[in-house]
Amino acid sequence: MKVSCLQENLAKGLNIVSRAVAARTATLPVLTHVLLATDGGRLKIAATNLELGINCWIGAKVEDEGTITVPARPFTELVSLLPPDRVDLELNIRTQTLRVQCGHTENNIKGIDAQEFPIIPTFEPSNAAFVDADLLRTMIGKVVFAAATDESRPMLTGVLTKFDNDRIVMVAADGFRLSVCSGILKEPVAEPRTILVPAKAVAEVARVVGEQEEPVAISVTPSRGQVLFHLQNVDLVAQLIDQRFPDYEPIIPKKTETRTVVNTAEMLKACRQASIFAREASDTMRLHITPSADGEPGRMTISARADETGDNESQLEALATGPEVEIAFNVKFLIDVLSVIDAPQTALETTAPKAPGVIKPVGDDNFLHVVMPMHLPR
């Protein structure tokens, strides 16, 4: 193998695949390596930890074909420190050593034969669903934070992704909150399909999408055990979670007693202030909603109290209809959802102090968030 490429492109490619590199304690040493391979006049960089695999292609001048795996961490560190110039890579097949030359710097890195590197599936366009890149990035941002991080319930560590006709729906829940976001596919799918994708993998997709303008293709491998996200110069493959996601539809309240509309930015700021005092009280924040009456505007009062720190109260002008209500939520949960709402106004729909609340961006029917209430502090 004899290849030349720009240091900037090589560093960018290594950064993209870095999240798929296994920990140094991996049972297979080759999983701590990155694969470098010539591929159709480009250089392919790949990494996998057997749960997540990423292929990335960068522009290169290929003089001799070849492939090698090199230790990910030292190679990435080395490339990041090279001058912004042309990098020449040349493999000594006999010693499995890669010579890395850039400017006045020459380095030799010992690798492992690429034959030992696991095969990462490649994209097959048949039965793929195509999603606008901006839409996919937005949808992921609105649901992935609600997925559980506790591995004791694996089904909740994933993002349920459903394709039906021209619709895509993504759902995540952790037992205390639920996010549901939907969008329109670039074209209808041939048959409905539902998959459960690890939230960590979905977050990686959002990271590598970047500023891509081309649609993202999503397909399931022939074995049906993996999902593949096909981007412009990147393929990301993840093992699907082979468990049943809970039926989330019954969790969504079907009726509303009090509907309160507030300014999104103002509510987010008030919640962040309340969080300073809520830390000592299990992150409990109290909401008191007073409907409009006698020509006076409605109010949302956000408060939190801590025995050691003190207390906080913010009053927001609100358009509230229905009976007066007082309810408590985990302030971190509200900050999470308000941070991903890009609409100027947000609606909070409640039915009772001990019933779930529903948060929706005003004017956007494609997203809703359900959050369970907390015990009202005295």
Backbone hydrogen bonds in HBPLUS format (Angstrom, degrees):
<---DONOR---> <-ACCEPTOR-->    atom                        ^
c    i                          cat <-CA-CA->   ^        H-A-AA   ^      H-
h    n   atom  resd res      DA  || num        DHA   H-A  angle D-A-AA Bond
n    s   type  num  typ     dist DA aas  dist angle  dist       angle   num
A0091-LEU N   A0001-MET O   2.86 MM  90  5.15 161.4  1.89 151.0 154.9     1
A0002-LYS N   A0064-ASP O   3.04 MM  62  4.78 160.6  2.08 125.4 123.5     2
A0063-GLU N   A0002-LYS O   2.86 MM  61  5.34 162.1  1.89 165.1 169.0     3
A0064-ASP N   A0002-LYS O   3.24 MM  62  4.78 161.3  2.28 128.6 130.7     4
A0003-VAL N   A0089-LEU O   2.84 MM  86  5.15 161.4  1.87 152.3 158.5     5
A0089-LEU N   A0003-VAL O   2.72 MM  86  5.15 175.9  1.72 166.9 168.2     6
A0004-SER N   A0061-LYS O   2.92 MM  57  5.09 152.3  2.00 140.9 149.8     7
A0061-LYS N   A0004-SER O   2.79 MM  57  5.09 165.1  1.81 153.3 158.5     8
A0005-CYS N   A0087-VAL O   2.98 MM  82  5.37 154.0  2.05 146.0 154.2     9
A0087-VAL N   A0005-CYS O   2.66 MM  82  5.37 176.1  1.66 175.1 176.6    10
A0010-LEU N   A0006-LEU O   3.00 MM   4  6.29 161.7  2.04 157.1 162.7    11
A0007-GLN N   A0085-ASP O   2.96 MM  78  5.70 157.2  2.01 160.7 167.2    12
A0011-ALA N   A0007-GLN O   2.90 MM   4  6.03 163.5  1.92 153.0 157.4    13
A0012-LYS N   A0008-GLU O   3.02 MM   4  6.17 153.9  2.09 141.9 149.3    14
A0013-GLY N   A0009-ASN O   2.96 MM   4  6.14 160.8  2.00 147.7 152.6    15
A0014-LEU N   A0010-LEU O   3.02 MM   4  6.23 159.7  2.06 149.4 154.6    16
A0015-ASN N   A0011-ALA O   3.02 MM   4  6.19 150.1  2.11 142.8 150.9    17
A0016-ILE N   A0012-LYS O   3.06 MM   4  6.35 148.1  2.16 145.9 154.1    18
A0017-VAL N   A0013-GLY O   3.21 MM   4  6.53 159.5  2.25 151.1 154.8    19
A0018-SER N   A0014-LEU O   3.03 MM   4  5.85 124.5  2.35 139.1 152.4    20
A0020-ALA N   A0017-VAL O   3.02 MM   3  5.72 157.8  2.07 122.6 129.3    21
A0021-VAL N   A0018-SER O   3.17 MM   3  5.45 165.2  2.19 110.7 115.2    22
A0022-ALA N   A0031-LEU O   3.05 MM   9  5.40 157.8  2.10 148.8 143.9    23
A0026-ALA N   A0023-ALA O   2.96 MM   3  5.58 155.9  2.02 126.9 127.3    24
A0031-LEU N   A0028-LEU O   2.96 MM   3  5.69 158.9  2.01 124.0 130.0    25
A0032-THR N   A0029-PRO O   3.03 MM   3  5.67 163.5  2.06 118.0 123.3    26
A0033-HIS N   A0030-VAL O   3.08 MM   3  5.18 156.7  2.13 107.7 111.4    27
A0072-ALA N   A0032-THR O   3.01 MM  40  6.06 166.0  2.03 139.5 143.6    28
A0034-VAL N   A0070-VAL O   2.87 MM  36  5.60 156.3  1.93 158.3 160.0    29
A0070-VAL N   A0034-VAL O   3.00 MM  36  5.60 151.5  2.08 152.8 156.9    30
A0035-LEU N   A0046-ALA O   2.79 MM  11  4.93 163.1  1.82 144.7 149.8    31
A0046-ALA N   A0035-LEU O   3.00 MM  11  4.93 149.4  2.10 134.0 141.2    32
A0036-LEU N   A0068-ILE O   2.77 MM  32  5.43 169.5  1.78 173.0 176.6    33
A0068-ILE N   A0036-LEU O   2.92 MM  32  5.43 153.1  1.99 153.5 162.2    34
A0037-ALA N   A0044-LYS O   2.96 MM   7  5.09 153.8  2.03 144.8 150.8    35
A0044-LYS N   A0037-ALA O   2.67 MM   7  5.09 175.2  1.67 166.4 164.8    36
A0038-THR N   A0066-GLY O   3.07 MM  28  5.85 161.5  2.11 169.3 174.9    37
A0039-ASP N   A0042-ARG O   2.80 MM   3  5.19 157.3  1.85 153.4 153.4    38
A0042-ARG N   A0039-ASP O   3.08 MM   3  5.19 148.1  2.19 104.8 114.6    39
A0043-LEU N   A0058-ILE O   3.04 MM  15  5.46 168.5  2.05 159.8 162.3    40
A0058-ILE N   A0043-LEU O   2.99 MM  15  5.46 159.2  2.04 148.3 154.5    41
A0045-ILE N   A0056-CYS O   2.72 MM  11  5.15 167.2  1.74 160.2 164.9    42
A0056-CYS N   A0045-ILE O   2.78 MM  11  5.15 147.7  1.88 152.0 162.4    43
A0047-ALA N   A0054-ILE O   3.08 MM   7  5.58 147.1  2.19 146.2 156.3    44
A0054-ILE N   A0047-ALA O   2.90 MM   7  5.58 162.1  1.94 163.4 169.2    45
A0049-ASN N   A0052-LEU O   3.07 MM   3  5.73 152.8  2.15 151.8 159.4    46
A0239-GLN N   A0051-GLU O   2.95 MM 188  5.30 156.5  2.01 153.4 155.1    47
A0053-GLY N   A0237-VAL O   2.77 MM 184  5.00 160.7  1.80 155.0 157.9    48
A0237-VAL N   A0053-GLY O   2.73 MM 184  5.00 172.4  1.74 157.4 160.2    49
A0055-ASN N   A0235-ASP O   2.82 MM 180  5.05 165.5  1.84 154.0 159.1    50
A0235-ASP N   A0055-ASN O   2.88 MM 180  5.05 158.5  1.92 141.8 148.3    51
A0057-TRP N   A0233-ASN O   2.92 MM 176  5.34 158.5  1.96 153.9 158.0    52
A0069-THR N   A0112-ILE O   3.24 MM  43  5.33 146.6  2.36 155.4 162.2    53
A0112-ILE N   A0069-THR O   2.95 MM  43  5.33 147.0  2.06 135.9 146.5    54
A0075-PHE N   A0071-PRO O   3.20 MM   4  6.08 156.2  2.26 148.9 156.1    55
A0076-THR N   A0072-ALA O   2.89 MM   4  5.90 161.7  1.92 152.4 157.6    56
A0077-GLU N   A0073-ARG O   3.00 MM   4  6.15 164.0  2.02 153.6 158.1    57
A0078-LEU N   A0074-PRO O   2.91 MM   4  6.00 157.8  1.96 144.5 150.8    58
A0079-VAL N   A0075-PHE O   2.97 MM   4  6.19 168.8  1.98 152.1 154.5    59
A0080-SER N   A0076-THR O   3.05 MM   4  6.21 157.1  2.10 146.9 153.0    60
A0081-LEU N   A0078-LEU O   3.01 MM   3  5.31 140.6  2.17 104.8 116.2    61
A0082-LEU N   A0079-VAL O   3.18 MM   3  5.20 157.7  2.23 102.8 109.6    62
A0085-ASP N   A0083-PRO O   2.70 MM   2  5.53 123.9  2.01 117.4 100.2    63
A0088-ASP N   A0101-GLN O   2.79 MM  13  5.09 171.2  1.80 157.7 160.2    64
A0101-GLN N   A0088-ASP O   2.94 MM  13  5.09 168.8  1.96 150.4 154.2    65
A0090-GLU N   A0099-ARG O   3.03 MM   9  5.12 155.2  2.09 142.3 149.4    66
A0099-ARG N   A0090-GLU O   2.76 MM   9  5.12 175.3  1.76 157.1 155.4    67
A0092-ASN N   A0097-THR O   2.86 MM   5  5.26 167.4  1.87 157.7 162.1    68
A0096-GLN N   A0092-ASN O   2.76 MM   4  5.52 121.0  2.11 147.3 165.3    69
A0097-THR N   A0092-ASN O   3.29 MM   5  5.26 148.2  2.39 135.6 140.6    70
A0111-GLY N   A0096-GLN O   2.81 MM  15  5.57 166.1  1.83 174.0 173.3    71
A0098-LEU N   A0109-ILE O   2.79 MM  11  5.17 170.1  1.80 153.6 152.1    72
A0109-ILE N   A0098-LEU O   2.88 MM  11  5.17 164.9  1.90 145.2 148.5    73
A0100-VAL N   A0107-ASN O   2.71 MM   7  5.00 165.5  1.73 146.3 151.6    74
A0107-ASN N   A0100-VAL O   2.81 MM   7  5.00 149.4  1.90 138.9 149.0    75
A0102-CYS N   A0105-THR O   2.94 MM   3  5.30 160.0  1.98 148.9 155.2    76
A0105-THR N   A0102-CYS O   2.91 MM   3  5.30 161.0  1.94 132.3 136.2    77
A0116-GLU N   A0113-ASP O   3.13 MM   3  6.09 168.5  2.15 126.4 128.9    78
A0117-PHE N   A0114-ALA O   3.04 MM   3  5.26 158.7  2.09 109.0 115.8    79
A0128-ALA N   A0125-PRO O   3.28 MM   3  5.47 147.8  2.39 133.5 126.5    80
A0129-ALA N   A0218-ILE O   2.85 MM  89  5.12 164.6  1.87 143.7 147.1    81
A0218-ILE N   A0129-ALA O   2.73 MM  89  5.12 157.3  1.78 149.6 157.7    82
A0186-LYS N   A0130-PHE O   2.87 MM  56  5.51 175.8  1.87 156.4 157.3    83
A0131-VAL N   A0216-VAL O   2.85 MM  85  5.23 165.5  1.87 149.8 153.5    84
A0216-VAL N   A0131-VAL O   2.72 MM  85  5.23 161.0  1.76 162.0 158.3    85
A0136-LEU N   A0132-ASP O   2.92 MM   4  6.19 164.3  1.94 160.6 165.0    86
A0137-ARG N   A0133-ALA O   3.01 MM   4  6.18 165.0  2.03 151.8 155.7    87
A0138-THR N   A0134-ASP O   2.98 MM   4  6.15 157.7  2.03 146.0 152.3    88
A0139-MET N   A0135-LEU O   2.85 MM   4  6.05 164.7  1.87 156.5 160.7    89
A0140-ILE N   A0136-LEU O   2.96 MM   4  6.11 165.7  1.98 152.6 156.3    90
A0141-GLY N   A0137-ARG O   3.10 MM   4  6.27 161.4  2.14 143.5 148.7    91
A0142-LYS N   A0138-THR O   3.14 MM   4  6.39 136.6  2.34 142.5 153.7    92
A0142-LYS N   A0139-MET O   3.11 MM   3  5.19 130.7  2.37  97.0 110.1    93
A0143-VAL N   A0140-ILE O   3.16 MM   3  5.46 156.1  2.22 108.6 115.7    94
A0144-VAL N   A0140-ILE O   2.91 MM   4  5.60 171.4  1.92 161.6 164.4    95
A0146-ALA N   A0143-VAL O   2.97 MM   3  5.69 154.7  2.03 123.7 131.0    96
A0147-ALA N   A0144-VAL O   3.25 MM   3  5.59 165.9  2.27 111.2 115.4    97
A0148-ALA N   A0156-LEU O   2.83 MM   8  5.34 153.4  1.90 145.2 142.4    98
A0156-LEU N   A0153-ARG O   2.94 MM   3  5.78 153.3  2.01 127.7 134.4    99
A0157-THR N   A0154-PRO O   3.01 MM   3  5.25 158.6  2.06 109.2 116.1   100
A0199-ALA N   A0157-THR O   2.92 MM  42  5.95 168.9  1.93 148.0 147.2   101
A0159-VAL N   A0197-VAL O   2.65 MM  38  5.23 157.8  1.70 151.5 156.5   102
A0197-VAL N   A0159-VAL O   3.17 MM  38  5.23 164.5  2.19 136.0 131.2   103
A0160-LEU N   A0171-VAL O   2.82 MM  11  4.96 137.6  2.00 158.2 156.5   104
A0171-VAL N   A0160-LEU O   2.83 MM  11  4.96 150.0  1.92 142.8 151.3   105
A0161-THR N   A0195-ILE O   2.82 MM  34  5.36 173.0  1.83 167.5 168.6   106
A0195-ILE N   A0161-THR O   2.93 MM  34  5.36 164.6  1.96 151.0 155.4   107
A0162-LYS N   A0169-VAL O   2.83 MM   7  5.10 165.8  1.85 153.1 158.1   108
A0169-VAL N   A0162-LYS O   2.93 MM   7  5.10 154.7  1.99 142.5 149.9   109
A0163-PHE N   A0193-ARG O   2.79 MM  30  5.21 164.9  1.81 161.6 166.1   110
A0193-ARG N   A0163-PHE O   2.91 MM  30  5.21 154.5  1.97 144.9 150.8   111
A0164-ASP N   A0167-ARG O   3.03 MM   3  5.31 163.6  2.06 147.4 151.4   112
A0167-ARG N   A0164-ASP O   2.92 MM   3  5.31 164.8  1.94 130.6 135.0   113
A0189-VAL N   A0165-ASN O   2.80 MM  24  5.28 152.0  1.88 139.1 140.8   114
A0185-LEU N   A0166-ASP O   2.75 MM  19  5.04 165.8  1.77 133.7 138.9   115
A0168-ILE N   A0183-GLY O   3.00 MM  15  5.33 157.8  2.05 141.6 143.7   116
A0183-GLY N   A0168-ILE O   2.85 MM  15  5.33 143.3  1.98 152.7 161.9   117
A0170-MET N   A0181-CYS O   2.81 MM  11  5.39 167.7  1.83 165.3 169.3   118
A0181-CYS N   A0170-MET O   2.98 MM  11  5.39 164.1  2.00 158.2 163.1   119
A0172-ALA N   A0179-SER O   3.08 MM   7  5.39 155.0  2.14 147.3 153.9   120
A0179-SER N   A0172-ALA O   2.87 MM   7  5.39 166.3  1.89 162.5 166.9   121
A0174-ASP N   A0177-ARG O   3.29 MM   3  5.98 148.9  2.40 149.8 157.2   122
A0372-MET N   A0176-PHE O   2.90 MM 196  5.43 169.3  1.92 166.4 162.7   123
A0178-LEU N   A0370-VAL O   2.76 MM 192  4.97 147.6  1.87 148.4 153.8   124
A0370-VAL N   A0178-LEU O   2.77 MM 192  4.97 158.2  1.81 147.5 154.3   125
A0180-VAL N   A0368-LEU O   3.00 MM 188  5.53 164.4  2.02 169.1 170.0   126
A0368-LEU N   A0180-VAL O   3.04 MM 188  5.53 153.9  2.11 154.8 161.9   127
A0182-SER N   A0366-ASN O   2.86 MM 184  5.11 151.7  1.94 145.7 153.2   128
A0241-ILE N   A0196-LEU O   2.92 MM  45  5.46 173.7  1.92 162.1 163.6   129
A0201-ALA N   A0198-PRO O   3.01 MM   3  5.36 123.8  2.33 105.5 119.0   130
A0202-VAL N   A0198-PRO O   3.09 MM   4  6.46 157.9  2.14 152.5 159.2   131
A0203-ALA N   A0199-ALA O   2.88 MM   4  6.10 157.0  1.93 151.5 157.4   132
A0204-GLU N   A0200-LYS O   3.12 MM   4  6.35 145.3  2.24 136.6 145.6   133
A0205-VAL N   A0201-ALA O   3.01 MM   4  6.39 147.2  2.12 146.3 155.1   134
A0206-ALA N   A0202-VAL O   3.17 MM   4  6.57 158.1  2.22 150.0 154.3   135
A0207-ARG N   A0203-ALA O   3.07 MM   4  6.36 146.3  2.19 139.9 149.5   136
A0208-VAL N   A0204-GLU O   2.94 MM   4  6.25 158.0  1.99 155.6 159.6   137
A0209-VAL N   A0205-VAL O   2.94 MM   4  6.00 137.4  2.13 149.7 160.6   138
A0212-GLN N   A0209-VAL O   3.00 MM   3  5.73 162.8  2.03 143.2 148.3   139
A0217-ALA N   A0230-HIS O   3.12 MM  13  4.97 166.3  2.14 144.0 143.4   140
A0230-HIS N   A0217-ALA O   2.75 MM  13  4.97 170.5  1.76 154.1 157.3   141
A0219-SER N   A0228-LEU O   2.97 MM   9  5.30 162.8  2.00 149.9 155.5   142
A0228-LEU N   A0219-SER O   2.73 MM   9  5.30 166.1  1.75 165.6 167.9   143
A0221-THR N   A0226-GLN O   2.95 MM   5  5.49 160.5  1.99 142.7 149.2   144
A0224-ARG N   A0221-THR O   2.70 MM   3  5.17 156.7  1.75 121.3 129.7   145
A0240-LEU N   A0225-GLY O   2.92 MM  15  5.61 176.4  1.92 141.1 142.3   146
A0227-VAL N   A0238-ALA O   2.93 MM  11  5.49 157.3  1.98 155.2 161.4   147
A0238-ALA N   A0227-VAL O   2.97 MM  11  5.49 158.9  2.02 154.8 161.7   148
A0229-PHE N   A0236-LEU O   2.80 MM   7  5.13 166.4  1.81 154.1 158.1   149
A0236-LEU N   A0229-PHE O   2.95 MM   7  5.13 162.4  1.98 145.2 151.0   150
A0231-LEU N   A0234-VAL O   2.71 MM   3  4.99 163.0  1.74 176.9 176.2   151
A0251-ILE N   A0248-TYR O   2.99 MM   3  5.40 143.4  2.13 112.5 123.4   152
A0252-ILE N   A0249-GLU O   3.18 MM   3  5.67 144.3  2.31 112.4 120.7   153
A0257-GLU N   A0350-THR O   2.93 MM  93  5.98 149.7  2.02 137.4 147.3   154
A0258-THR N   A0350-THR O   2.95 MM  92  5.31 171.3  1.96 151.1 153.7   155
A0350-THR N   A0258-THR O   2.92 MM  92  5.31 167.3  1.94 157.5 161.8   156
A0259-ARG N   A0321-THR O   2.93 MM  62  5.43 154.3  2.00 152.5 160.5   157
A0321-THR N   A0259-ARG O   2.95 MM  62  5.43 157.2  2.00 147.8 154.7   158
A0260-THR N   A0348-LEU O   2.91 MM  88  5.14 164.2  1.93 145.7 151.0   159
A0348-LEU N   A0260-THR O   2.76 MM  88  5.14 159.5  1.80 150.2 156.9   160
A0261-VAL N   A0319-LEU O   2.96 MM  58  5.07 157.0  2.01 128.9 136.4   161
A0319-LEU N   A0261-VAL O   2.99 MM  58  5.07 163.0  2.02 145.0 149.7   162
A0262-VAL N   A0346-THR O   2.97 MM  84  5.59 161.3  2.00 159.3 162.0   163
A0346-THR N   A0262-VAL O   2.94 MM  84  5.59 161.4  1.97 159.7 165.8   164
A0267-MET N   A0263-ASN O   3.02 MM   4  6.21 160.5  2.06 155.8 161.1   165
A0264-THR N   A0344-PRO O   2.88 MM  80  5.58 166.0  1.90 137.6 141.6   166
A0268-LEU N   A0264-THR O   2.94 MM   4  6.15 159.6  1.98 153.0 159.1   167
A0269-LYS N   A0265-ALA O   3.00 MM   4  6.17 160.0  2.04 145.6 150.8   168
A0270-ALA N   A0266-GLU O   3.00 MM   4  6.19 158.0  2.05 145.3 151.4   169
A0271-CYS N   A0267-MET O   2.90 MM   4  6.10 154.0  1.96 148.4 155.4   170
A0272-ARG N   A0268-LEU O   2.97 MM   4  6.22 154.5  2.03 148.2 155.0   171
A0273-GLN N   A0269-LYS O   3.05 MM   4  6.33 151.7  2.14 145.5 153.0   172
A0274-ALA N   A0270-ALA O   2.95 MM   4  6.19 158.0  2.00 145.4 151.7   173
A0275-SER N   A0271-CYS O   2.88 MM   4  6.07 142.4  2.02 144.4 154.5   174
A0276-ILE N   A0273-GLN O   3.25 MM   3  5.71 146.6  2.37 108.0 116.0   175
A0277-PHE N   A0274-ALA O   3.04 MM   3  5.57 134.1  2.26 111.7 122.2   176
A0278-ALA N   A0274-ALA O   2.92 MM   4  6.08 140.1  2.09 146.1 158.4   177
A0281-ALA N   A0278-ALA O   2.89 MM   3  5.11 156.7  1.94 111.2 118.8   178
A0283-ASP N   A0278-ALA O   2.79 MM   5  4.40 135.2  1.99 151.0 143.7   179
A0284-THR N   A0281-ALA O   2.99 MM   3  5.71 157.2  2.04 120.7 126.8   180
A0331-VAL N   A0283-ASP O   2.83 MM  48  5.64 163.7  1.86 164.8 166.8   181
A0285-MET N   A0329-PHE O   2.88 MM  44  5.45 157.6  1.93 161.1 168.7   182
A0329-PHE N   A0285-MET O   2.91 MM  44  5.45 152.3  1.99 153.8 160.8   183
A0286-ARG N   A0303-SER O   2.84 MM  17  5.22 165.5  1.86 161.7 162.8   184
A0303-SER N   A0286-ARG O   2.97 MM  17  5.22 161.2  2.01 149.4 154.2   185
A0287-LEU N   A0327-ILE O   2.69 MM  40  5.29 162.1  1.72 166.2 172.6   186
A0327-ILE N   A0287-LEU O   2.89 MM  40  5.29 158.4  1.94 151.6 158.6   187
A0288-HIS N   A0301-THR O   2.89 MM  13  4.98 156.3  1.95 142.0 149.6   188
A0301-THR N   A0288-HIS O   2.80 MM  13  4.98 170.1  1.81 147.8 151.3   189
A0289-ILE N   A0325-VAL O   2.81 MM  36  5.33 174.8  1.81 171.7 172.2   190
A0325-VAL N   A0289-ILE O   3.18 MM  36  5.33 156.6  2.24 139.8 147.0   191
A0290-THR N   A0299-ARG O   2.85 MM   9  5.09 167.3  1.86 151.4 155.8   192
A0299-ARG N   A0290-THR O   2.84 MM   9  5.09 155.4  1.90 144.2 152.5   193
A0292-SER N   A0320-ALA O   3.42 MM  28  5.95 162.2  2.45 141.4 139.6   194
A0293-ALA N   A0296-GLU O   3.21 MM   3  5.37 142.1  2.36 135.3 145.8   195
A0296-GLU N   A0293-ALA O   2.90 MM   3  5.37 160.9  1.93 121.4 124.5   196
A0298-GLY N   A0318-ALA O   3.04 MM  20  4.84 116.9  2.45 174.8 165.8   197
A0318-ALA N   A0298-GLY O   2.91 MM  20  4.84 166.0  1.93 124.0 121.7   198
A0300-MET N   A0316-LEU O   2.89 MM  16  5.12 155.8  1.95 147.2 153.6   199
A0316-LEU N   A0300-MET O   2.84 MM  16  5.12 162.4  1.87 146.5 152.6   200
A0302-ILE N   A0314-SER O   2.80 MM  12  5.16 162.3  1.83 158.1 161.7   201
A0314-SER N   A0302-ILE O   2.78 MM  12  5.16 156.1  1.84 150.8 159.1   202
A0304-ALA N   A0312-ASN O   3.07 MM   8  5.37 150.7  2.16 138.9 143.8   203
A0312-ASN N   A0304-ALA O   2.88 MM   8  5.37 151.7  1.96 162.2 164.7   204
A0306-ALA N   A0310-GLY O   2.67 MM   4  5.14 161.6  1.71 168.7 173.8   205
A0310-GLY N   A0306-ALA O   2.92 MM   4  5.14 145.2  2.05 129.9 141.1   206
A0374-MET N   A0328-ALA O   2.76 MM  46  5.18 161.1  1.80 129.5 134.2   207
A0333-PHE N   A0330-ASN O   3.05 MM   3  5.45 125.3  2.36 106.6 119.7   208
A0334-LEU N   A0330-ASN O   3.34 MM   4  6.79 153.6  2.42 149.5 156.5   209
A0335-ILE N   A0331-VAL O   2.97 MM   4  6.23 157.9  2.02 150.3 156.6   210
A0336-ASP N   A0332-LYS O   2.94 MM   4  6.14 157.3  2.00 147.4 153.3   211
A0337-VAL N   A0333-PHE O   3.18 MM   4  6.48 163.6  2.21 149.3 152.0   212
A0338-LEU N   A0334-LEU O   2.92 MM   4  5.99 167.0  1.94 153.4 157.8   213
A0339-SER N   A0335-ILE O   3.01 MM   4  5.95 142.3  2.16 142.5 151.2   214
A0340-VAL N   A0337-VAL O   3.15 MM   3  5.51 150.6  2.24 107.0 115.2   215
A0341-ILE N   A0338-LEU O   3.39 MM   3  5.24 156.3  2.45  96.9 103.7   216
A0362-VAL N   A0345-GLN O   2.97 MM  17  5.51 167.9  1.99 137.9 140.8   217
A0347-ALA N   A0360-LYS O   2.77 MM  13  5.21 175.9  1.77 166.9 167.8   218
A0360-LYS N   A0347-ALA O   2.93 MM  13  5.21 158.8  1.98 149.1 155.4   219
A0349-GLU N   A0358-VAL O   2.78 MM   9  5.01 166.1  1.80 150.8 155.7   220
A0358-VAL N   A0349-GLU O   2.90 MM   9  5.01 163.4  1.92 145.9 151.5   221
A0355-ALA N   A0352-ALA O   3.05 MM   3  5.11 168.0  2.07 113.1 115.8   222
A0357-GLY N   A0371-VAL O   2.98 MM  14  5.45 165.5  2.00 158.9 157.1   223
A0371-VAL N   A0357-GLY O   2.96 MM  14  5.45 162.1  1.99 154.5 160.4   224
A0359-ILE N   A0369-HIS O   2.74 MM  10  5.07 167.5  1.76 155.1 159.6   225
A0369-HIS N   A0359-ILE O   2.93 MM  10  5.07 148.6  2.03 147.4 155.5   226
A0364-ASP N   A0361-PRO O   3.23 MM   3  5.56 157.0  2.29 133.4 130.4   227
